[in-house]
Amino acid sequence: MNRDEKAQLLAELKQLFEESEVVVVSHYKGLTVAEVSELRNNIRKAGAGFKVTKNRITRLALKDTRFADLAEQFTGPTAIAFANDPVSACKACVEFAKGNEKLVIIGGAMGTGILSVDDIKRLASIPSVEELRAKIIGLLQAPAAQLARVTKAYSEKDMAA
């Protein structure tokens, strides 16, 4: 990797850290190319991003960002998942790690706070934004649907009589 490529990667990572709400750091040692592709696709479907990182460049990119405290987690074969929705990146990583022990979640950060592995697992258990929206819509529609059924049943009784 030449100097220009490193500078471009540094700029990309800095922008990524500035635009993301959550970052999940993991080690992927032992994952095959097919497994990394599957992980990347699962994370992408969840609405998040995934990037294998160069530790030295990533530590430089973290400086002067709200995720600066993550720098010490970048040792070994490291990858990051990132998203604006805190639940999606955590959920995709935790679900993949359950089925493949080669992906080891190290930690992460949300906002200005550092997340432990347990914090990430708790975030992963929260329903996604889409699931919450569907539940709210269902709750809002339930009274109207019940009212319609009662009204219909009442009018059918009047017709039968």
N, C-alpha and C positions, 0 to 999 in steps of 0.2 A: 504494500500500500504506500503510494507516494505522498508527499507533503500536501498536495492539492486535495487528494482524496480524503486525507485525514482532516483537513480544514473543513471540507464539505460535510463529513460525518459529524464533526464537532458542532457545526452550525445546525444540522438536522436534529441532533440530540438535544441541544439547548432549546430549540423551538418546541420540540416534543415535550420537554419537561415544563415549559412555560404554558403550554396549551392543555395539559392533562390534569385531571383532578386526582387521579390515583395512579400509583406505580407499584407493581408487584414484581419483586426480584426473585429469580429462581435459578437453580443450577440444573443443567440438562445433560450432565455427563452420562454417556452410555445410550442416549436416544439415537435411534437410526434416523436417516434422512426422511424416511416414510413417516416415522413417529413425529418428528419435528413438523413435517408438513401437515399431518393430522391435527397436531396441537395448534398450529398457526391458523388452519381453517376453522377449528372450533372457536378459537378466540375471535376471529374475524366475524363469524356468524353471530357471536354474542355482542357485536358492536364495539369491540376493542381492537387494539393493535398488539403486535408481538414483534420483538426485535432481539436478535442475538447481538450482544454488545462486545466492544473492545474495552476492557476494564480501564485502562489508563485514559483513553479518550473520554469515556463516560464519566470518570471522576472529574476530569477537567470541565466537562459540560455541566455537571451538577453544581459547580461553584456559582455562587450568587443566585441560586434558584431556591425556591421554598423546599426542595427536596435535597438540599445540600447535606443533610445528616445521613443520607443513604450511602455516601461515598465509601464507608468502611465495609459495606456488604458486597462490594464488587471485587471479588477474588475468585479465581477458578473459572470454569466454563459458565458464564453468566448470561442470562437472557432477562428481558423485561417485558411485562404486559402492561399496557397503559390504556386509559380511557377517561372520558369525561363523566361517565356513569360509574360511580364507585363499585357498584355491585357486579357489573358485567365482567370486568377483568378478573376480579376475585373468584367469581363463580366458575368461569371457564378454566382457570388454573387449578382450582381445588378439584373440580370434577375430573379433569384429565389426570391429576396426581393420584386420585383414588384408584384409577384403572392402570396406572403406570408408575411404579415406584421409582423409576429413574428420574422423574421430574421432582425435584426437591424444592419446595417453597422456602425461601430464606427469610423473607420479610417484605416490607414495603412501606409506603407512605401515602397519606391522604391529607390534602391541605398542607399544613405545616407540621403535622404530627407523624411520628413513626408508628408503623403497624407491626405487631408481632404476628407470628404464624397463626396463633389463636384468634387474633383480631381479624385476620384475613378470612379464616374459616367462618367466623360469625357473620362477616359481611356477605360471604357467599351463601349463607342460609337465608338471607333476606330476599323476598320476591323481587324480580326485576321490575323496572318501571312499566313495561308492557303488561306484566301480570297484575300489578297494582291498578293500572288503568282499567283493565278488564273487570277486576273485582268491583271497582267503584261504579262502573257502568252497569254491571249486574245488580248491584245494590240499588242504584237509582231506578232501574227499570222494573225491579220486583214489585214495588207498590202499585205502579201503573198497570202492570200485567194482572195483578190480583184484582184490582178494581175493575178491569175489563172483564175478567172471568166472572166476577160476582154480578156485574151489570148484565152480562149475557145470560147467566143462569136465571137471574130475576126476570128478564124479559121473556125467556123461554117458558117460565112458569106462567106468566100472564097470557101468553099465546095458547098454552095448553088448556087453560081454564076457560 
